[in-house]
Structure formats: C-alpha cells, structure tokens
Amino acid sequence: MQVLFTKMQGAGNDFVVLDETRGCLGLSAAQYRFLADRHFGVGADQILSVRPSPAPGIDFEYLIHNADGGEVEQCGNGARCFARFVRDKGLTHKDSLRVQTRGGVIAPRLTPDGRVTVDMGCPRFDPADLPFDTSDLQAMPRGAAQQWPLALGAAASGTSVWIAIVAMGNPHAVQWVDDVDSAPVQQTGPLIANHARFAQRVNAGFMQIVDRGHARLRVFERGVGETLACGTGACAAAAAGIRLGLLDPEVHVDMRGGRLSISWSGAAADSVFMTGPAATVFEGRIELPPNP
C-alpha cells in the first residue's frame, strides 16, 4: 500500500500529515508506528490525519496518533501544522477554521506574519477532567489553584513531586523546577506519564519560570517521550502558572524547538490562545507493509 505524506514541524515538534479528505486510509496502530519510526518509516512525534467536515459549522476533522500508534485527543503544534497544510494544499481558502478533534472543536487562524494562532479552548483543573485519582491526597492551595503531591515510588527512591493538573483537551501534570536544563525529565518523566493515578496516562511538564512573562519548558509526552515542543503542554503550563499567580496573562514559553506565545485571561470561561510557527519540511510517498 503506497501512501502520500507531508512531513511538517511546529517549533521542532514533527508530524507526518495524511490527506484523508477523499477517503479514509484505514491504517492500523502498527502502520502508524511504522510511519513514525525514525529508522524504517518517515519519522515523527505524531501522525495527523486530515478528514472532511463531520458536521455543519465545522470545516474539517483531524485525528492524532502518537508514535506508539495510540490515538490521542489533542495536539497544539499539530493544530498549527494542520491549518498550514489545508491552506497550502488548497483544501480551503479560509484564514480562520473550525476543526473537530477528539478533544473538542478548535479554531486555528493563519496570521499575516506566517504564524498560526489557535483557540485551544478553556483549561480545566478538576481532577475528574483528566482523570486524576486524588484518593488519600491532600492538595496544597496556591493562588487560585491547587498543587497535588505525587509519589513516584521505588524507581525514584520514594520521592514525591508537587504537580498542577490541567486538561487542555488532553491531560497534563506540570511541576516547577529551578533549572529546566538539569531537570530529571528522562528519569521521572516516564514515571509521571504512566502513573497509576492517571487512568489515561498524562503528559509531564517541567517548567522553569524566568520572569512573569517568560517561562522555559520541557515535556515528556505519553506514548512519545520527550519532544522538542508541545503546544498543549505550553498552554497547560502557562495556564497553571497564571492561575497559581506566578505568570502574567501574556507568556512566552521557550522549548528546545522554539518559542510559543500563550495568552489567557485567567477566567474559567475564557479560551487559551497559542501562537507559533508551522512549516512543511518535505513531501513524499512511502510503501506501507500490511503487517509491519
């Protein structure tokens, strides 16, 4: 089976984009893993499948599969690449779109400077929204929010970390570190991402606050590992920092792949807006084995 693809990246978070507007390819989890494989496939953090409108008032639908083949609800950097893809391919002439994802409807908008702004929806902080099991845990109030203790078990010598939990269409656990470069992302990231208290696993964010308008971030994503950037992770970290009283409503978030600009009023009913780059890297055709 031969498949046409476009390789894209947003702040270093890279994607294989598939055009399924004329028909679903029906790929298996193993075939998504093959596409994402950096040795045998194309190589990507996620696979984005572009599909036609599922309902009135919606321009497109898109599906997101992680490198491990599992489908996930949302991807901020992917949303920007999605918007750039459908415009560059002539699938739409609109600058503003409404797009259905598993995590809800998002609204990306192409800006005159070539970047893309995405209305990521409202952040949610209720443990049930992730979901996060708070049994026998005592939260620590801070600002208008809470931080939760998370025991990492014997693999981390019995240590615990304090996290803020945020749902941005997908689940995030954000912790504050003094220096993001020396943070134990590879050691404790997998322990947080796969922690039993998160029924659907979680994306683990490690944030260093430089000043009230500037943060640095690394994210260990469930089903992927550490990525150069994570759009929903940047939104979650900024929203948590704003709600905890540590950040202003306009925040630049620097990740290893580049900078994203995040804005949120702090009001529960208001959306988080994310602005950043999206670019095509190359296009091609690949032979997909039926049983990789």
Secondary structure, DSSP 4 states (H G I P E B T S, - for coil): -EEEEEEEEETTEEEEEEE-TT------HHHHHHHH-TTTS---SEEEEEEE-SSTT--EEEEEEETTS-EES--HHHHHHHHHHHHHTTS---SB--EEETTEEEEEEE-TTS-EEEE----B--GGGTTB--TT---EEETTEEEEEEE--GGGTT-EEEEEEEESSSEEEEEE-S-GGGS-HHHHHHHHHT-TTBTT--EEEEEEEEETTEEEEEEEETTTEEES--HHHHHHHHHHHHHTTSS-SEEEEEETTEEEEEE--S-TTSPPEEEE--EEEEEEEEEPPS--
